[in-house]
Every structure is written in structure tokens, then in C-alpha cells.
Amino acid sequence: MHFELAPPTGVGPLRIGMSRQDANSALESLREPTTASPSDRAGQHIFRPSGLMISIGCARDLLEAVELGRPCEPADAVVFRGIDVFALRPATS
């Protein structure tokens, strides 16, 4: 899966300024239901099967931050302006 960074708006379905409830739902939508990680924490972070960690930070019931940790496998890519930011090469579709 490709995750397009769109600063300062957000990434994928996670949009800075959305409600905590909507952010929790958006984060949950990014989880791979058949291979949920025991490290997942609802409303905080998930780990995709590739090892990509997606973390959210909320304050005052609004999404203020999204953090992405480098995947171990190439199944997920975090892309900004056509560049895979963790591989530092042009992204492939």
C-alpha cells in the first residue's frame, strides 16, 4: 500500500485537525484485519504486516500529529512527491 504524505494536511485518511474519534476510526481502517499485530494499541498506533508503524497524537480531542516508522518489507511505501521517503528512491506503483 502507498501512503501519500500531504504536509501539513496529513497522510492517507488521517487529516490533521480531525476529531479524535475520526482519527481513531481512520487509524483502524489502516490495520490489516487478518494479521493484526499484538503491539497494536487502539487510538495510539498500529503495525502493518510490512512492519510500517503508524502512530497518531491527539490533544484537545483533535489529531495533531501522525508518525510513521520505517517498514521492514517493501509491501508498504510512504511517498512524498513521488519519492519513497524510507527507500529514498522514486516510488513504484
N, C-alpha and C positions, 0 to 999 in steps of 0.2 A: 504494500500500500504506500502511496505517496502522500506525504503531509506537506502542504504548501505553507511556508511561513509568510505571513502578511503583516509585518510590523507597521504601525503599532496596533493593528486590529486584532490579531490572534493567529491561530493555526487550526486548520480544519474547521470542525464545528464549534471550537472553543473561541469565544469572542470576548475580549477584554470589556468589562462593564456589564456583562450578562449577570443575571441573578445567580446566587449560589445554587439554587435548586436546578436551574437550567444548565449550569456548568457541571453539576454532578451527573445530570442526565446525558449531557454531551460526552463527558469522560466515559461513562458507562457504555455509550454507543461505540466507543473505540476499542473496547475489550473484545477479545476473541472468545466467544462463549464456550467453545469446545475445548479450549486449552487455557482456562483461567489460571493465573499464577497464584500460588499460596502467599506471595508477597504483596498482592493487590490490597489496597486499603480504600474502601469506598469513600468518595469525597476528597481523596488525597492524591492517590497515584495508582496507575496500572502498569503492568509489564506485558507487552505483546510477545507472542511466541518468538519473534526475532531477537528479543532482549531489549527492544526500544522501551524506555521508561517515559511515561507521560505523567507529569505532576501538575496539579493546579494549586494556586494560592488565592484564597478569598479573604477579604476583610470588609467589614460593614455590609455583609451579605452580597458582595459583588466580586466577580472574578477580577483579580488584579495581576495575576502572573500565571504563565504557562512555562513549564520547564521540560525539556526533552533530553533524555540521556541516550548516548550512542548505542545503536543496536549491535548485536554480535553477528547477526546474519543479514544478508542483503535483501531480505524479503520486504523490509520497510525502509523508506528513504525520506529524509527531511530535506526539503528543497527550498532554496531561495534564489529567485531569478534564474532558474534553470540549472543551478549548481547544487549537487548533493552535499550539504554542509558537513557531514561527517566523513564522506569519502573525498571531498574536495575535487570533484570531477563533474563534468556535465552529467546531468541525470538522464537515465534511460527510461522510457515509458513502459 
